[in-house]
Amino acid sequence: MVGGAVVKRAYTTQAQVRAAFWDAHPKALRTFSVPTKGGRRRVARQNDQPADTRVAFVGFIDHLDRSGQISTQLAACVTL
């Protein structure tokens, strides 16, 4: 509630936020694989993403939080 009014958030789950990010950034690599020490490949994790993608995600989350589209709690825990 803000000033006695119920605030309707645009996104309430991490999955919704991530989907919105990928929709807003279609040229960013969504999934890719990286080599492991054993020569196999695995699906990339959040920290394997290029720096540009991670920075864009942080800016996206900050914008959603400041504009009230997500809660501060969700902004603090959502991951790429």
Number of C-alpha atoms within 10 A of each C-alpha: 7 6 6 6 7 8 13 11 13 13 17 13 12 16 13 11 24 18 12 13 18 16 11 11 15 9 9 16 11 13 11 12 12 12 11 9 6 6 8 9 12 11 11 14 12 13 10 13 17 11 10 9 19 17 12 14 20 15 12 18 23 16 14 19 18 12 11 15 18 23 18 14 9 16 20 11 8 15 16 18
